Amino acid sequence: MVKIKLARIGKKKQPEYRIIVVEQGRDPWGTTNEIIGHFSPLMKESAITLKEERVKYWLGVGAQPTDTLRNMFIDKGLITGKKVRSITITKRRATAIAKKAANAPAA
């Protein structure tokens, strides 16, 4: 399966990312199929540059973006649909939150 991922290329404390197309099990810093954009989160508008026709091509061929990239593509208008929550909560933390809520006094 082909995935569309972010690969970090920036210096220490100055992150910049490449948007790459790579096989699912491969290392994102190794050989990639194609670089289709860049993302710089430290700029005021969080600058995203994409080769939109190539993104549409890879999505049409069946490449699956990560949750973060899916949300970015929805913002850019390349994909329609709902945004996906890209942060997960571990079972341990979820049970701790549930216990805390159960012990809280009712107001």
Backbone bond lengths (Angstrom), bond angles and torsions (degrees), N, CA, C in turn:
res aa  C-N    CA-C-N  psi(-1)  N-CA   C-N-CA  omega(-1)  CA-C   N-CA-C  phi
1 M - - - 1.448 - - 1.523 108.70 -
2 V 1.297 115.49 139.92 1.458 121.39 179.73 1.530 108.82 -96.13
3 K 1.323 116.28 134.49 1.467 122.47 -179.45 1.526 109.75 -118.53
4 I 1.323 115.96 151.47 1.460 122.82 171.47 1.521 105.56 -107.55
5 K 1.351 116.44 118.59 1.460 121.54 -171.98 1.520 111.65 -130.82
6 L 1.343 114.44 169.74 1.461 122.02 170.74 1.525 108.23 -99.29
7 A 1.334 116.65 137.01 1.463 121.63 174.74 1.518 107.24 -124.55
8 R 1.316 117.41 121.98 1.463 121.58 -177.45 1.521 111.10 -73.26
9 I 1.347 116.25 133.07 1.460 120.57 179.01 1.521 112.51 -129.74
10 G 1.307 119.02 -2.94 1.454 121.74 -174.03 1.512 113.67 -77.70
11 K 1.332 114.52 171.11 1.459 120.62 176.49 1.524 110.01 -75.82
12 K 1.326 114.50 177.68 1.453 121.14 178.75 1.534 109.65 -61.23
13 K 1.320 116.48 128.29 1.472 125.03 -179.30 1.524 113.67 62.61
14 Q 1.329 117.89 14.72 1.467 122.71 174.99 1.532 108.35 -135.69
15 P 1.332 117.02 71.71 1.462 118.84 -173.55 1.523 113.08 -70.69
16 E 1.306 115.15 139.29 1.454 124.56 167.83 1.511 105.39 -138.66
17 Y 1.308 115.96 149.07 1.452 120.04 -175.09 1.513 110.99 -129.53
18 R 1.333 115.48 145.27 1.457 121.80 168.14 1.519 106.79 -96.30
19 I 1.312 116.07 144.10 1.456 121.13 172.55 1.522 105.24 -99.10
20 I 1.332 115.91 113.84 1.459 120.81 -171.21 1.519 111.27 -121.39
21 V 1.329 114.79 158.88 1.453 122.75 172.86 1.524 106.08 -111.79
22 V 1.336 116.37 123.80 1.460 120.76 -174.16 1.523 109.33 -149.25
23 E 1.339 116.70 155.63 1.461 120.52 173.94 1.526 109.10 -63.02
24 Q 1.310 117.70 151.10 1.465 122.08 -171.03 1.521 114.01 -58.29
25 G 1.294 120.18 -43.13 1.449 121.56 -174.91 1.520 114.57 -87.72
26 R 1.306 118.35 -3.84 1.458 121.70 -174.48 1.511 113.11 -79.68
27 D 1.340 114.11 156.50 1.453 122.25 176.27 1.533 109.11 -72.49
28 P 1.348 119.13 128.85 1.468 119.99 -178.59 1.525 114.04 -66.71
29 W 1.340 118.53 -13.80 1.459 120.42 178.47 1.517 111.65 -97.80
30 G 1.332 116.46 0.42 1.455 121.07 178.31 1.521 110.44 -91.15
31 T 1.308 115.44 -146.58 1.456 121.67 -179.64 1.532 109.74 -72.74
32 T 1.331 115.82 128.03 1.463 120.94 178.78 1.515 109.50 -113.56
33 N 1.326 116.06 158.79 1.456 119.93 175.58 1.526 110.63 -72.30
34 E 1.347 115.95 -43.52 1.468 119.43 -177.82 1.528 109.68 -166.01
35 I 1.330 116.09 147.50 1.460 122.55 170.79 1.523 106.17 -98.25
36 I 1.338 116.57 119.81 1.463 119.49 -174.45 1.518 113.17 -113.10
37 G 1.330 117.99 5.54 1.460 119.11 177.48 1.506 112.61 171.83
38 H 1.341 114.45 178.99 1.461 123.20 178.05 1.526 108.87 -135.84
39 F 1.339 115.45 153.09 1.456 122.06 179.10 1.517 108.20 -138.59
40 S 1.333 115.66 126.65 1.460 121.21 179.40 1.525 108.42 -122.57
41 P 1.343 118.57 100.66 1.461 121.27 -174.47 1.524 114.45 -74.65
42 L 1.324 119.52 -16.89 1.456 120.78 -176.70 1.528 113.33 -82.90
43 M 1.310 118.57 -14.77 1.460 120.43 176.97 1.525 109.11 -72.13
44 K 1.321 116.95 156.19 1.470 120.72 -174.28 1.522 112.88 -58.07
45 E 1.323 117.69 -40.80 1.463 119.99 -179.67 1.516 112.55 -95.66
46 S 1.336 118.34 10.81 1.461 122.49 -174.71 1.523 109.31 49.88
47 A 1.311 115.78 70.52 1.460 123.06 -172.18 1.524 112.17 -59.32
48 I 1.318 115.15 123.43 1.456 122.63 175.89 1.517 107.29 -120.80
49 T 1.319 117.38 120.80 1.457 121.13 173.83 1.518 107.26 -113.52
50 L 1.322 115.87 127.37 1.457 121.95 -177.27 1.521 110.63 -129.19
51 K 1.313 115.45 148.71 1.460 121.94 166.02 1.529 104.90 -91.31
52 E 1.335 115.95 89.10 1.468 121.13 -168.53 1.523 113.12 -60.08
53 E 1.337 117.81 -38.19 1.463 119.65 -179.46 1.530 110.96 -66.74
54 R 1.337 117.11 -34.17 1.462 120.55 177.61 1.535 111.07 -73.25
55 V 1.333 117.02 -36.01 1.466 119.97 176.04 1.525 109.52 -62.33
56 K 1.326 116.68 -45.80 1.466 120.41 179.09 1.525 111.08 -62.84
57 Y 1.340 116.76 -38.72 1.461 120.49 177.92 1.524 110.47 -60.64
58 W 1.340 117.28 -51.95 1.458 120.70 -176.64 1.526 111.11 -64.88
59 L 1.328 118.22 -37.42 1.463 120.11 176.44 1.529 110.32 -65.60
60 G 1.342 116.52 -36.48 1.461 120.97 178.36 1.516 113.01 -68.14
61 V 1.322 116.91 -30.25 1.457 121.75 179.53 1.525 110.99 -78.85
62 G 1.328 117.66 -17.27 1.455 120.68 176.96 1.511 114.91 116.73
63 A 1.326 118.53 9.95 1.464 120.61 177.84 1.522 109.37 -68.79
64 Q 1.321 116.81 139.62 1.450 122.55 -178.23 1.522 110.03 -106.12
65 P 1.352 118.66 121.81 1.469 119.78 177.08 1.523 111.11 -78.51
66 T 1.332 116.31 156.11 1.453 120.23 172.54 1.528 108.23 -68.54
67 D 1.325 117.41 167.81 1.461 120.97 -178.08 1.530 111.56 -59.83
68 T 1.324 117.23 -42.25 1.462 121.18 -179.82 1.525 110.60 -62.62
69 L 1.322 116.86 -45.65 1.461 119.84 179.69 1.522 111.42 -68.85
70 R 1.314 117.02 -34.74 1.479 119.28 176.33 1.524 109.95 -59.21
71 N 1.335 117.02 -43.80 1.456 120.88 178.57 1.531 111.17 -63.86
72 M 1.334 117.49 -39.65 1.468 120.86 177.43 1.521 111.08 -64.16
73 F 1.335 117.01 -41.88 1.462 120.73 179.83 1.524 111.06 -66.00
74 I 1.325 117.99 -34.39 1.465 121.12 176.16 1.526 109.79 -66.03
75 D 1.351 117.57 -41.60 1.463 120.96 177.17 1.525 111.44 -61.86
76 K 1.323 117.53 -38.92 1.465 122.09 -179.53 1.525 112.76 -77.40
77 G 1.336 117.47 -14.47 1.457 121.07 179.80 1.515 113.93 88.45
78 L 1.318 118.60 14.51 1.465 121.41 179.03 1.516 112.08 -81.81
79 I 1.339 116.67 -26.81 1.455 123.12 179.40 1.527 107.34 -128.82
80 T 1.320 115.84 144.47 1.459 119.26 173.15 1.518 108.17 -105.52
81 G 1.311 116.33 150.01 1.459 121.26 179.48 1.509 111.07 138.50
82 K 1.321 114.52 -175.38 1.460 120.50 179.69 1.521 110.44 -86.12
83 K 1.322 114.79 152.16 1.451 119.42 174.75 1.527 109.02 -73.54
84 V 1.322 114.41 152.84 1.461 121.76 -179.00 1.511 108.26 -106.08
85 R 1.304 116.82 140.24 1.455 120.25 175.59 1.523 107.97 -72.81
86 S 1.306 117.17 120.34 1.460 120.71 -173.95 1.522 113.02 -96.58
87 I 1.321 117.98 -2.19 1.459 121.43 178.24 1.526 108.03 -107.03
88 T 1.316 116.06 132.01 1.453 119.91 179.08 1.526 109.54 -111.56
89 I 1.308 115.23 150.56 1.461 121.37 178.01 1.525 107.51 -106.77
90 T 1.325 116.98 130.91 1.458 120.67 -179.86 1.521 109.96 -69.74
91 K 1.318 115.72 159.76 1.473 120.80 179.40 1.526 110.67 -60.90
92 R 1.328 116.45 -39.68 1.460 121.01 -178.94 1.529 110.77 -61.71
93 R 1.334 116.04 -44.48 1.470 119.47 179.99 1.522 110.98 -69.70
94 A 1.330 117.36 -37.43 1.462 120.87 179.59 1.521 111.04 -63.29
95 T 1.332 117.43 -40.57 1.463 119.28 178.56 1.525 110.90 -69.01
96 A 1.338 117.60 -35.76 1.466 120.45 177.76 1.531 110.32 -64.76
97 I 1.317 117.60 -40.66 1.471 122.08 178.11 1.524 110.19 -64.70
98 A 1.351 116.38 -41.90 1.458 120.75 -179.98 1.531 111.04 -64.74
99 K 1.338 117.32 -41.33 1.462 121.02 178.65 1.533 110.94 -64.49
100 K 1.320 115.82 -40.69 1.470 120.81 179.82 1.529 110.20 -64.05
101 A 1.332 116.44 -40.85 1.464 120.12 179.75 1.526 110.93 -68.28
102 A 1.342 117.32 -35.08 1.459 120.70 179.96 1.525 112.12 -70.23
103 N 1.329 117.12 -32.39 1.461 121.83 -178.80 1.528 113.25 -85.44
104 A 1.305 117.98 -10.87 1.468 121.22 -178.67 1.527 109.66 -69.01
105 P 1.326 117.86 136.79 1.471 120.38 178.98 1.541 110.88 -69.69
106 A 1.291 115.80 142.16 1.466 121.52 179.07 1.524 108.62 -77.61
107 A 1.327 116.73 129.91 1.459 120.16 -178.60 1.495 111.60 -104.47
